Amino acid sequence: MSKLVHLQGMGDYPGIPAGELKPGMVMVWNYGGLERTTGEIQLSKTGKTLTVETEYRDYDGTIKPHVRKFKTTRLVVVTKQKF
């Protein structure tokens, strides 16, 4: 059974642990924000956290790079929707 993540303005969706993220996956955030994983996903020395290079579409339509840090156990919602 998958665990659910409550996204504000959208409802409950199944999530996966951040440790299972792969390049090219599209994550969904509150109110339908989308962010695609790009480049490297680096695991920390202890294996408890990871650093993910991402990109998102800003309000003016430009694509901007971003770096996120997650605990490997944090649940994130992933979609097959195009970015």
Helices and strands as residue ranges (DSSP letters): E 4-7, E 11-14, E 16-17, G 18-20, E 26-28, G 30-32, E 34-43, E 49-57, E 63-71, E 75-79
